[in-house]
Amino acid sequence: MPVPGGGFNHAYNAQAAVDTGSMLVVSLTVTQACNDKEQVVPMLEQLAALPASLGQPKELLADTGFLQRQERRGLWRRAALTRSLR
């Protein structure tokens, strides 16, 4: 990954999906992407693949670094966000 001042470091970017009630990590991923953009939809796809007994997400909490216009369009199409995020 690029580092301040130039050059590159061998580094990774980790993402986690956490149940806010229990604080249990229910899904995680590690990429070599330089930032969080384009990481929300893949995480939601991982959550959708979890056993039905765990339920499905009802809300998404993420900072704005995760969402760019293209990601938001993908999320609306999947109906993954609550009305409060619109």
C-alpha positions in Angstrom: 0.0 0.0 0.0 1.2 3.6 -0.6 2.5 5.4 2.5 2.7 9.1 3.3 5.9 10.6 1.9 6.1 8.1 -0.9 6.9 4.5 -1.3 5.0 1.3 -0.4 4.5 -0.9 2.6 3.4 -4.5 2.6 0.1 -4.0 4.4 -3.5 -5.2 4.5 -6.9 -3.6 5.0 -9.2 -5.5 7.4 -13.0 -5.2 7.5 -15.3 -6.7 10.1 -19.0 -7.1 10.4 -20.1 -7.0 14.1 -23.5 -7.6 15.7 -24.0 -4.4 17.7 -26.1 -6.1 20.3 -23.6 -8.8 21.3 -20.4 -7.2 19.8 -19.8 -10.6 18.2 -17.8 -10.5 14.9 -19.9 -12.3 12.4 -17.8 -11.9 9.3 -14.4 -10.5 8.4 -12.3 -10.0 5.3 -8.7 -8.8 4.6 -7.8 -7.1 1.3 -4.8 -5.3 -0.1 -7.1 -2.4 -1.2 -5.6 1.0 -0.2 -8.9 2.3 1.3 -12.3 1.2 2.4 -14.1 2.2 -0.8 -15.8 -0.8 -2.5 -15.7 -2.9 0.6 -19.3 -2.6 1.8 -21.0 -4.6 -1.0 -18.6 -7.6 -0.7 -19.1 -7.7 3.1 -22.9 -7.7 2.6 -22.6 -10.6 0.2 -20.6 -12.5 2.9 -23.3 -11.7 5.4 -26.0 -13.0 3.0 -24.1 -16.3 2.7 -24.2 -16.9 6.5 -26.6 -19.5 7.9 -30.2 -18.4 8.0 -30.4 -19.1 11.7 -28.1 -16.1 12.3 -30.6 -13.8 10.6 -29.9 -11.0 8.2 -28.7 -7.4 8.8 -31.4 -4.8 9.4 -29.1 -1.8 9.6 -25.8 -0.8 8.3 -23.4 1.4 10.3 -20.4 2.6 8.3 -18.4 5.8 8.0 -18.5 7.8 4.7 -15.1 6.4 3.7 -16.9 3.2 2.8 -19.5 4.6 0.5 -19.0 6.2 -2.9 -21.7 6.8 -5.4 -21.2 3.5 -7.2 -21.4 1.5 -3.9 -24.6 3.3 -2.8 -26.3 2.4 -6.1 -25.3 -1.3 -5.5 -26.7 -1.1 -2.0 -30.0 0.4 -3.0 -30.4 -2.3 -5.6 -29.8 -5.0 -3.0 -32.2 -3.2 -0.6 -29.6 -3.6 2.1 -29.9 -0.2 3.8 -32.6 1.1 6.1 -34.6 4.2 5.2 -32.6 6.1 7.8 -29.5 5.9 5.7 -31.2 7.4 2.6 
